[in-house]
C-alpha cells in the first residue's frame, strides 16, 4: 500500500493518502463519464423500483438522457441555467439529472417534503429557469411562475408532460446548435447550510464530480464492474444520493434498487427480493435493524448484503456493535462527506481497506490533502491532535452561488475547504470525527439550520426571542429543540409554537421540544451561547423527567 506521504515543516502538517494518486480524465462531462461503455451493458437493468419493479436498462438510460437533453434545449434552456428537480426517488431521477447536465444546464435537487416557501427560496436563490416534479407535488410549485415539467400519466393543464417531451425530441430535427460543454462548467447546485447560516447553493462543476468519483471508486476491482446491486434509499436530491449512489453505480455499471420512502418491512423485503449487496444508509435505519422486532420476522439468511455504508450522522458505538452481532459478515463502512466537496471525502474502500477501525470515518482518499488546524490560531496540528478538518482537492466546490463572503469564510486563499468539523488522524491513517464547530443539527441525516428555525420562531407574534439547539435522540441522532422568550402579556403554549414551526417548514425541520425561558443567553458580541442553552435544556429535562418527544 505504501506509506503516507507527509509534508512536515515548522508551519504545516499536511496529510495525504496512503494510496497512490488516481488519474482524472480531462475533457469529459459527468454524463459522458458515468455512461462510458454503457453500450456493453445495454440490456442490463440500471434502475429498478424496489416495490413496483418498474425498471430502466442501460440502453434506455442513455437514450432518455439524450432525448431529455435535446428536449430541454428545444425549450430554450441554455448553458448555466438552473433546473430545480422536486421529486422523490424514482427510476427516472438519474436520467433527469444527467439530461439536465448533458444539455449544459445545472441540476439542483430539492426535498419533495419541503414547504412551498422553502422551494420558493431555493428557486429564487438559484435563479432557476425550470422545475421538474410529479403530479403529487405539482400544487407546491405551480404558483412559482416558472415552466414546469411533470412526470404524470395524465396531462396537467399549464404543465409540460415529461413523456411527451421525450417523444417530441425523437421527432425533432438535428441538434447541431448544442453549446459546447466544458469540464469546468457548472453541472450541479445542491443546497447546503455549510458551516453556518441558512441554505446556500453549492456550485459544482463536471470536473468536481468526476474527480470525486475517481477518488471514491479507486478501490473497485474489475470483478465488481456490472456485479454490484446498490440500495437507492438515500434521497437523490442529496449529494450523497445523486453522486454517491446514482452516478457511482452507473459508472460501475451496477444496478440501483430505488426506494421512494423508508418503511422497515418494505426495506428488508427489497434487500432480499432484489439481492442488494451494498446498502448506503444512515444511523437511524441501522438502529431500526438492530432494535425493531419486525426484523426477526424475516429469514435473514436470504440476505445477499455484503456491506453497508453509513454517513450523514454519527454512528453510536453500541449500535455498531449490535449490528455486527446481528448481521455477522456484513462489513460496516463509515464515511464522511460534504456537499461542498462533491460528496464522499473520507471513507473505507470496499477492497483492500485493511482492518476497519471502529468509529473511524475512514482514511484519506487518493488525490486529497487533509490538515487539522487549531480553530483559534489557524496553526496546523500533528497526528493524534484534534483540530478543524480542512481538505484540498479537485473536488472542492467553486463557491456558494452569489455568496462571496460565505465562500471566503469556507475556502481560504490557499484553496483549503474548512469543514467546521473537528477530528484527528492516528498513527495508522484512520481519521476520527470528535466534534462539530458548526451549529447544524443532524436529524436522521438531514441538515437542519438553527438560524432558519429561529427566523420562523421570531416571526410568531407572541415570540420575543428564540434559540434552537440540538438535543441527543437515540432514533434520530439529534432533534431540534427551542428555547423561547414569550412577549409580555402573550399567552401561547409549547404545542402552539411547535405547530407554528411545523406549518412553515419541512417535516424533518420541526421543533420537537420547546422550553419557555426569560432570556436567551448571549455573548458580549451578541452570539447565541448554544452550548449553555443545550446544557440547561438537558438538565431541565432530566429534572422534570420530560418524556422523549414524538419524532415521527
C-alpha angles and dihedrals in degrees: 000000000000127000129288112268111225129184105210123181134141093281111032140042106192119181125203136185122289085221124078118259119271126223118253110205118236127226097019125120123223094254090049091048098050095041096046111134091007089138088069088062097037096139097037117108112250100178129018129175108241092219110027093031091223104159145191124205125215091257089054092048091053092044096048094043088058093043093050092046090053092045093051093051090049087056090056101262109157134195111288095020113136122231117196113214113201104183141124117237105296131162091252094055097093092048091050093051093045092044091055091049093045089054089055092255129130118246116219117179120206129196108257088213091061121120116252090251091054093052089048090053091053092046091050096042092051096042085232121196101193142019129213117197143133135257094266093057099034094098089062094058106029093092095051093092096236131116110266130207112201130200099218139132092218120054118253117211114247092014131096118239115235096214094047091050090055091048091049090052089060090057095044122101132247119330095211094127091072113135114239112256120213131199092247093055117106115259105166139032110184115175122242135170089222116199095322143008134011131342116292135187111257111213111219127176131208086254092054094054097039089051091050092051091048090054098042096044097046092107096054109112125214090251089065096054108111092003107084122095110198128196112239100202101117106093111268091218085068118083088237090058101043099038105024096042113018101034097035092050093046090050090054093041093238130140127261117211101209120215120186097197140004122259117153097225093045090045095055092041090055092048091054099036096049095036093235110194100178123044123181104198141149131253097260089061091049088052090053092050089053102042110023112097090213087079090066090061089071131077098241091188086078092063115111091191112140102170143005126201120209124195142137093069139030119277114223112234093231091053091049091051093048091050092051090050094049097039101037113188096025108119115226113212115189115203140184127208146156134212086226089059095049092255131301114043104166126018149137113262118231091235131045093000093138118212111353107230114222112248093006114126089213142262132303112282122230116280093023131115120201133186135174117222136192103250091217102045103022089229114147115241135220128240121305091020116115117232141142110297114239123183133193125191146112087280095069112116123251089240142275113309110260090345105112097161094047090049092052089049090055105036116043128211091268093055098257115148109219106214100191089229125115120223145132141220120233131211092272095054094256116141122213129195111218107167146351125244089188121081100225118133115224108213110182088331094310120120116240117187113213090208091060094052091044090055090053092047092050090054089064109102093227097049119093099174137353144182129193123208136169121258119196116254126182096220103033099032091228134010128203112251126183134211106203133193110205120215116254112274094011121130117207136142131225090247092053090053092049092047091050092055091044091056091054103041142046118278095256092053095059117129105245100187130034126190121184113222137174096234140005110236111236137175122248088264090056097254115146110249095226097170091057091047091050092049091051093048093049090048092048092049091052092047094048094037087230110193117245112269122252105260098180 
